[in-house]
Structure formats: structure tokens, C-alpha cells
């Protein structure tokens, strides 16, 4: 019997595949990797030819994993983690220091644990100090020198410096309240909260009456209020828990997308520079 031919996967093709699945479509993946969408499409065709299986079901707006794609995705993430960790250990084996990072609580809860875990594996001697707060507070504290890096919710109409690392549609979230009539009760974070501001401005434009029924600085507390039907809230679409209902469109006004940008201090220390690169590479 002839020995089975080995397949040596191209790491760039694997990275493109993971970016597509993580970001939801070819367009976002191409933007995040800084290449043309046609290049991404060609890379996935080459990867599927190498592996000998179809990995993605494509549509104009999104992609879905095939059964083989789901298996491949798990291994692909581990492969990239090992590759990046190995390169980091060889190139910068003794890097030490402290990185102070500020982030909104909801984003930190949903997206940051995996990023920070992978960074800690790549740079085990770098200490991380993560602070969660409302975006406006984070910006103020960043300007006073409290953070090396800050992830902030950014309105596209407001000029705030920084590199965009993530974008997602905002949606209304309810535990089953009737949204079609009466004064709309809101469960929101205290001022100054970007999502609260976006919600009330959208309702005002739609000439819809509203009241703040529940205010809580914690995401867990806000979600508990929504589950108890005390009010509706606003969240990025991929942060909505599966037991709550998404309303994206009528009878509620459009909220458009939200985006997260990363701010960096002047003369960024090397460990903070590496974390910034990690965040951009993982989330963009």
C-alpha cells in the first residue's frame, strides 16, 4: 500500500479561514487582514483544495460552517494559537512588564477573555491589569494617564482618535414585553452610556415615548431586569443571551452599527504594543 500523501497547510490560508468565521463574512475578514476580498475568496478555495473538503457554505451576507468546517475550525484556532505563541516565545522570550487596559464591561465579558488568555500564553511574564467602566469614563481616565490602552465604544459621528477593531449591529433586547404600544420602559446603564444615548436618541427621532425604568451599571443586572420584563435594553447583536429576544427593526427604530476602537498612550511600552497588535489581529 502506498503511504498517504501528507498535506502541509499554509498558515496564511488557515488564518484567513479563522478570520472569516470569527467576523462573519468575507468582507470583514478582508478588511481585518488588509487584503482584497477576491484574495480571501481565492485563499479559501486553495485551502478547501488542500484539505479535500468543503469548509464553508457561502451566501451574499454571511457564511456558515459545514460539518467538516466545524471540525477544521477547532483545530485551526489551536494551530494559530500555537504558531503565534511559538513565534512570540522565540522572538521575545524574556519580555516583561505591566499593561493597563480599560474596556467596557459588556465587551470585556463577551470578547476579551479569549484574547487575553491567548496573549497571556504567548507572553507569560507580562502582567495584565484590566479595568471595566463606561466608555465616557474610560476616555476621561485614559486622558489622565490611567491606561496604556483603552477599548472604547465610538460613535462614527464623533471624532475620537483610535483604530477601529470591531463593528456590530446594535439591536433592541427584550424578555417578552409588548413593544408596540404605551411608554417604552428602558433598562439601561447610568449616564454617560453610549448605548443609552443611542437608544433614547433613536426613540426621540421616531417620536416614541420612553422612560428609564431600571438603571444599573452592571451588564448582569441589566440583563436580569430585561428577563424580569422591567424594561428593554440595547446590545450588540452577538452579545444577546440566547434566552432573550432580539428586535432588529419594526416596531422599534433602527440603531445602526456600533464600533469599538482602541486608544493608545504616547510612547507605548513594548508589552502594551504587543497586546494592541494581539487585539487588532484577533478582533478586526
Secondary structure, DSSP 8 states (H G I E B T S, - for coil): ----------HHHHHHHHHHHHHSSHHHHHHHHTS-HHHHHHHHHHHHHHHTS--EEE-SS-EEE-HHHHHHHHHHHHHHHHHHHHHHHHHSTT--EEEEEEE-HHHIIIIIHHHHHHHHHH-TTEEEEEEE--HHHHHHHHHTT--SEEEEEE-TTS---SEEEEEEEEEEEESS---SSS-EEEEE--SS-HHHHHHHHHHHHTT--EEEEEE-SSHHHHHHHHHTTS-BEEEEGGGS-TTSEEE-STTS----EEEEEEEE-SS--HHHHHHHHHHHHHH-
